[in-house]
Amino acid sequence: MRVFMTLTAIGLFAISASSGAADSGCEAKAADKHLSGAAKTSFVQKCEKDAKSGSAQATCEAKAAEKRLYGAAKDSFVKKCVTDAANAAK
């Protein structure tokens, strides 16, 4: 039981650390640009949104490759897939 509790604690720590890593990347970029106040908030929100969109794009590209889609069919599939992912995240 003690081992299970330790592994659970380590897993939760890893999850919280990884979710904070994306935030700190955008925060670090804002700091590099010397942003503050509303400009910083806006930049960080857009950065996080773009990061999520980028991962959705990669996932959808992989799905299109699995389905062996090319050309216009691939473009259409990826566009719809990314849109669906964005709507699901809301």
DADA-V580381 format. One record per residue. N is the residue number from 1. D_FIRST is the distance of its C-alpha to the first C-alpha in Angstrom with 1 decimal. Layout:
BEGIN
<<N;D_FIRST> <N;D_FIRST>>
END
This chain:
BEGIN
<<1;0.0> <2;3.8> <3;5.4> <4;5.1> <5;6.3> <6;8.7> <7;10.0> <8;10.6> <9;12.4> <10;14.4> <11;15.3> <12;16.6> <13;18.5> <14;20.1> <15;21.2> <16;22.7> <17;24.4> <18;25.9> <19;27.3> <20;28.8> <21;30.3> <22;32.8> <23;33.7> <24;34.4> <25;36.5> <26;38.8> <27;38.8> <28;39.8> <29;42.5> <30;43.8> <31;43.9> <32;45.8> <33;48.3> <34;48.6> <35;47.9> <36;47.3> <37;47.3> <38;48.0> <39;48.7> <40;45.3> <41;43.5> <42;45.6> <43;45.0> <44;41.2> <45;41.1> <46;43.3> <47;41.4> <48;38.1> <49;39.9> <50;41.5> <51;38.3> <52;36.8> <53;40.1> <54;40.1> <55;36.8> <56;38.0> <57;41.2> <58;39.4> <59;37.3> <60;40.4> <61;42.4> <62;39.8> <63;40.1> <64;43.8> <65;43.7> <66;41.6> <67;44.3> <68;47.0> <69;48.8> <70;51.5> <71;54.1> <72;54.6> <73;52.1> <74;49.3> <75;50.5> <76;50.5> <77;47.1> <78;45.5> <79;47.3> <80;46.2> <81;42.6> <82;42.3> <83;44.0> <84;41.6> <85;38.6> <86;40.1> <87;40.8> <88;37.3> <89;36.0> <90;38.1>>
END
